[in-house]
Every structure is written in C-alpha cells, then in structure tokens.
Amino acid sequence: MSAQPTPYVVIGAGIHGLSTALHLARELRASGGGSGSDVMVLDKTGVGAGASGIACGIVRNNYFQPAMRRLMAHSVEIWESDAGAGAAALGYHPVGYLQLGPEAMRADVRQIHAEQQAIGYESTYVEGEPACRDYMRALFPDWQAEGVTCLLHEKRGGFANNRTSLRGLAAAARAEGVQIRAGVEVTGLDIAASGTVRAVVTDQGAIDCGTLVVAAGPWVRDLWRMLELPALISLRGPDGVLRTDQPMWSYWLVQEGTLKVDPDTFTDSSGAEPPVVHLDTDAPLYDETGGLVTDHPWGIYYKPDHNFGGVQGGGMPRRLDVPPDAVAVDPYGPQHSAYTAGEDFARLWTAGLAHCHRRFTGLSHLFSREPSGGIGCFTPDSFPVFDLVAENAYVIADSNHGYKMLGVGALVAKELLGEPQELLEPFRFTRYEQGALHPTSRSPFPWS
Ligand SMILES: Cc1cc2nc3c(=O)[nH]c(=O)nc-3n(C[C@H](O)[C@H](O)[C@H](O)COP(=O)(O)OP(=O)(O)OC[C@H]3O[C@@H](n4cnc5c(N)ncnc54)[C@H](O)[C@@H]3O)c2cc1C
C-alpha cells in the first residue's frame, strides 16, 4: 500500500477522465481545499488511447431526449468557452451541425427545434421537400439527395480534432498539478466490507485512494465487475413490468471511415468550412455501378477533417456479439482491427456521400483502407450513467455519446465535492429499477 492515500484517483485518460481531473483540480484550488496534486489519472496505455482518441469528434445538441439536450447545451458552452482548456487548444471547429431527415422523423425534429428555442439554443428548422432542397442547394450547389423533408441546422456545435483536444486537456490538467500516469493498468480494487474502495490495485502496485472515479470508456464493464456491481440488472420497462435479467452492458461497432480527398475542397457555397452533415433517409441507395446498396432506412454523417486527411464520417452502428463472460474487451489494443468498419460499410458510406453530393460521384476508390471506427459500450437504455455507485466510487459511463460531453467532467467534479448537479440527475443508475427512463423517439434510426 502507498504511504499517503491519493485523495482522487481517476481511471482513464479519455475525454471524461481528463475533463473531470482538470475541473476537480480547479475546484480544489478555488475552494482552498486542495490542489491538482490531489488528483491522479491512471491509464493503462496513455492519453487518448481509447474511444476519445479515435472519435469523429462531432459536437451536437440534436437529441430527442430533453435531459440529453440540456446536458449537451452545457457541454457546447464549455467547448465554446475558455473554461475547457482554451477553445483553440482543444481543436474545436464551431461550424454547426445539420440534421436532415425523412418524413418519419419530421414530427420529432420539429419538436427538437421548438425545445431548442425554449432553451435558447440557436437553430433553424425547415420542412417540406422543396424548401429543404432549396436550403441545401444554397449551402451546397451540388446537393442531390431526394426525400429530405425536415432539416434542423444547429448554428452552434460542430466538431473537434480528437487527439488535439485530449492533448489540450491533459496539458491543462498537468498545469494544475494533476499527475497523469500512463502505462498503469488497474487490475482490481480493494473494497472494504462496508463497500468503500480502499485502494486500486494496478500492475505496478496498489494505490490507496480517497475517492475513485471510473472513466474507462468501452472498458467500463471490467471496472463495473471490479466494483462488484451486477452484470444483470433490474429494469422496469415502459409497460411497468420489472425484469430482473437485463444485461447491464452491450457493445456496438461504431462504423467510420475517410474518403481521401483534399479536405479543403469540401467547402460550402461561400468557400467556408461547412457544417457537419448528418443525413438519415429511407431513399433507396445505389452504388456507382448502379447496384442497390440498401432499400432500408440508412444514415451517414461527414465533415472535412485535416486530422483524418479527407472527408471523414460514419454510418449507423452495428451491434456486436461480445460474450458476456469474455475476460476483457480490448477494442483499442491489439484487437483493434477486429473492431473496425468493413467492406459493407465502405460501400454504403461512399455511396451515401455520392447520393448527397455530385462532387463525390465515382470516388469510392478513394476510401481509406486503414482500420477505422471502433467499439462503444452501451447501457440498457443507451443513455449515460453518471453516478456515485459506492460511498467513494463514481462511474462515468457515457453509453458512447460522450466525446461531445466535455462539460460532464465539470459537473462530476462539483458532485465529488458535495454539490449535486441537476443536469446529471436524470442519469442515475437507479432509473432502471424505477422505470424513470428517457423518452424514446419515433425515428427508426438508433442515434435519435
Ligand atoms: C469510432 C467512434 C466515433 C465516435 N464519434 C463520436 C462523435 O463524433 N461525437 C461524440 O460525442 N462521441 C463519439 N464517440 C463516442 C466517444 O468517443 C466516447 O463516448 C467517449 O470518447 C468516451 O470517453 P471516455 O473518456 O469515457 O473513454 P475513453 O476515451 O475510451 O478512455 C478510457 C481510457 O481508460 C483507459 N483504461 C481502460 N481500462 C483501464 C484500466 N483497467 N486501467 C487503466 N486504464 C484503463 C483506456 O486506456 C482509455 O484511455 C465515438 C466513438 C467511437 C468508437
């Protein structure tokens, strides 16, 4: 055991672990109750080694669930402000975000817009196919997708360069005195009979801790198990029935890729960096040889990105069958290429780009063959869990929504210092048993 307990041990140097550590350090300094040197971040690999370092980096507000929207609005403020670590230092591109949808999504998107107005989140809503086409052609003269009948243009948000933002956060945390230890793997927890975590056990010895924060991204299931929390949970569904055998975690493959074109050639009609575009549609999709790719609903998102060296984006996630008793999932370690997008995705995504813009027609051969995309760990309702799960152990499990949620760390830091945060209240673990679930949209697309 270490001689002096470390007051705050954070597992994971991704967006949440780093943001929590940074804000905790700032809060401790401001209150006079401590300093950054009371905070230690452990990562089995290093800064940005997990999902945060591979994320497309989209920052949007567009969620059907009011609690998610309020939380995202708070995070966008942090992206925009200097409170994060300096907007420029985080590689943030405030280009906005465009959601385009088919008829099946119209009512929901209209409602999202109305509710965005109510919370003062700036966006434009357009409906009807001719009006949507005109709007898109004014933005992109080569726009050619048919069947878009609703459009929400968020004027805030955009995207950020994943590694840049993590390096920026890590530098800001270190400047506050936070110790970030790379190459230290947590292999177990020493838990007292009372349930208090006494120490984290690592491959380099035990570290006594005051408070533990788990921000392990897709590895959260392994830490959950170390915390002696259940693999199967009780969940009260919308029908009021309590089911006691619901798996706590499931895995989805987030399929992404890059078209290797000069990112500077993908501008809007004014020559400016365009908003992130996200199309969901039920229009049939054909590839450049005229072959039918799909006649089921499909969706893609994309933006020009120098970091990835082209037009980068993704498509709908795909559920993965990871055995529930698998010893460990290492999606970003040696097994990474097993968890990346394949040929089916490449065909759909490149056909999707050409479906939207004439300029991408006939360019599917420029799809990068490097492994891309990655795996996300999802909760039973696919929304985050932010909660104190033991007297001194806090879990940040974002259900793969989280790169954009830069502000969560600021809120968690306050909760750790005894100030409950209303924005995090709808994301407690107890909601499953209570049936206090978030509303579900009518959209056929999983990300809505
Ligand atoms: C391909 C892809 C694209 C995405 N795109 C977006 C997007 O555009 N916008 C968006 O908002 N979200 C996006 N996401 C989701 C987002 O990336 C994640 O929700 C978020 O990054 C999770 O952050 P985190 O800090 O919880 O975890 P991570 O970034 O995964 O960090 C966890 C860290 O914990 C460390 N760790 C794990 N286990 C241990 C252990 N036992 N001991 C020590 N260290 C450990 C890991 O090494 C890792 O560095 C995307 C996800 C994927 C996979």
The ligand as an SDF file (V2000), in Angstrom:
LIG
                    3D

 53 58  0  0  0  0  0  0  0  0999 V2000
  -15.4990    5.4140  -33.8360 C   0  0  0  0  0  0  0  0  0  0  0  0
  -16.1380    6.2760  -32.7990 C   0  0  0  0  0  0  0  0  0  0  0  0
  -16.5770    7.5430  -33.1450 C   0  0  0  0  0  0  0  0  0  0  0  0
  -17.1710    8.3500  -32.2020 C   0  0  0  0  0  0  0  0  0  0  0  0
  -17.5750    9.5930  -32.5720 N   0  0  0  0  0  0  0  0  0  0  0  0
  -18.1190   10.4110  -31.6430 C   0  0  0  0  0  0  0  0  0  0  0  0
  -18.5070   11.7360  -32.0000 C   0  0  0  0  0  0  0  0  0  0  0  0
  -18.3670   12.1500  -33.1480 O   0  0  0  0  0  0  0  0  0  0  0  0
  -19.0260   12.5280  -31.0440 N   0  0  0  0  0  0  0  0  0  0  0  0
  -19.2380   12.0760  -29.7650 C   0  0  0  0  0  0  0  0  0  0  0  0
  -19.7370   12.8360  -28.9600 O   0  0  0  0  0  0  0  0  0  0  0  0
  -18.8780   10.8370  -29.3960 N   0  0  0  0  0  0  0  0  0  0  0  0
  -18.3320    9.9910  -30.2980 C   0  0  0  0  0  0  0  0  0  0  0  0
  -17.9730    8.7290  -29.9500 N   0  0  0  0  0  0  0  0  0  0  0  0
  -18.1520    8.3040  -28.5520 C   0  0  0  0  0  0  0  0  0  0  0  0
  -16.9920    8.8110  -27.7150 C   0  0  0  0  0  0  0  0  0  0  0  0
  -15.7910    8.6040  -28.3710 O   0  0  0  0  0  0  0  0  0  0  0  0
  -16.9680    8.1310  -26.3550 C   0  0  0  0  0  0  0  0  0  0  0  0
  -18.2530    8.1680  -25.7870 O   0  0  0  0  0  0  0  0  0  0  0  0
  -16.0020    8.8490  -25.4140 C   0  0  0  0  0  0  0  0  0  0  0  0
  -14.8040    9.1210  -26.0740 O   0  0  0  0  0  0  0  0  0  0  0  0
  -15.7320    8.0260  -24.1680 C   0  0  0  0  0  0  0  0  0  0  0  0
  -14.7990    8.7300  -23.3990 O   0  0  0  0  0  0  0  0  0  0  0  0
  -14.2090    8.1090  -22.0770 P   0  0  0  0  0  0  0  0  0  0  0  0
  -13.3320    9.1300  -21.5060 O   0  0  0  0  0  0  0  0  0  0  0  0
  -15.3290    7.5910  -21.2370 O   0  0  0  0  0  0  0  0  0  0  0  0
  -13.4340    6.7990  -22.5580 O   0  0  0  0  0  0  0  0  0  0  0  0
  -12.1180    6.5640  -23.4220 P   0  0  0  0  0  0  0  0  0  0  0  0
  -11.7810    7.6850  -24.2840 O   0  0  0  0  0  0  0  0  0  0  0  0
  -12.2680    5.2220  -24.0480 O   0  0  0  0  0  0  0  0  0  0  0  0
  -10.9870    6.4980  -22.3200 O   0  0  0  0  0  0  0  0  0  0  0  0
  -10.9220    5.4270  -21.4090 C   0  0  0  0  0  0  0  0  0  0  0  0
   -9.4680    5.2300  -21.0390 C   0  0  0  0  0  0  0  0  0  0  0  0
   -9.4440    4.2990  -19.9680 O   0  0  0  0  0  0  0  0  0  0  0  0
   -8.2840    3.5310  -20.0750 C   0  0  0  0  0  0  0  0  0  0  0  0
   -8.5000    2.2980  -19.3320 N   0  0  0  0  0  0  0  0  0  0  0  0
   -9.4490    1.3650  -19.5640 C   0  0  0  0  0  0  0  0  0  0  0  0
   -9.3370    0.3720  -18.6760 N   0  0  0  0  0  0  0  0  0  0  0  0
   -8.3150    0.6690  -17.8580 C   0  0  0  0  0  0  0  0  0  0  0  0
   -7.7220    0.0200  -16.7500 C   0  0  0  0  0  0  0  0  0  0  0  0
   -8.1530   -1.1660  -16.3030 N   0  0  0  0  0  0  0  0  0  0  0  0
   -6.6670    0.6110  -16.1490 N   0  0  0  0  0  0  0  0  0  0  0  0
   -6.2030    1.8060  -16.5900 C   0  0  0  0  0  0  0  0  0  0  0  0
   -6.7230    2.4510  -17.6510 N   0  0  0  0  0  0  0  0  0  0  0  0
   -7.7710    1.8940  -18.2680 C   0  0  0  0  0  0  0  0  0  0  0  0
   -8.1040    3.3320  -21.5710 C   0  0  0  0  0  0  0  0  0  0  0  0
   -6.7610    3.0680  -21.9190 O   0  0  0  0  0  0  0  0  0  0  0  0
   -8.6140    4.6410  -22.1480 C   0  0  0  0  0  0  0  0  0  0  0  0
   -7.5840    5.5430  -22.4770 O   0  0  0  0  0  0  0  0  0  0  0  0
  -17.3690    7.8820  -30.8880 C   0  0  0  0  0  0  0  0  0  0  0  0
  -16.9470    6.5990  -30.5340 C   0  0  0  0  0  0  0  0  0  0  0  0
  -16.3290    5.7980  -31.4760 C   0  0  0  0  0  0  0  0  0  0  0  0
  -15.8780    4.4320  -31.0800 C   0  0  0  0  0  0  0  0  0  0  0  0
  1  2  1  0
  2  3  1  0
  2 52  2  0
  3  4  2  0
  4  5  1  0
  4 50  1  0
  5  6  2  0
  6  7  1  0
  6 13  1  0
  7  8  2  0
  7  9  1  0
  9 10  1  0
 10 11  2  0
 10 12  1  0
 12 13  2  0
 13 14  1  0
 14 15  1  0
 14 50  1  0
 15 16  1  0
 16 17  1  0
 16 18  1  0
 18 19  1  0
 18 20  1  0
 20 21  1  0
 20 22  1  0
 22 23  1  0
 23 24  1  0
 24 25  2  0
 24 26  1  0
 24 27  1  0
 27 28  1  0
 28 29  2  0
 28 30  1  0
 28 31  1  0
 31 32  1  0
 32 33  1  0
 33 34  1  0
 33 48  1  0
 34 35  1  0
 35 36  1  0
 35 46  1  0
 36 37  1  0
 36 45  1  0
 37 38  2  0
 38 39  1  0
 39 40  1  0
 39 45  2  0
 40 41  1  0
 40 42  2  0
 42 43  1  0
 43 44  2  0
 44 45  1  0
 46 47  1  0
 46 48  1  0
 48 49  1  0
 50 51  2  0
 51 52  1  0
 52 53  1  0
M  END
$$$$
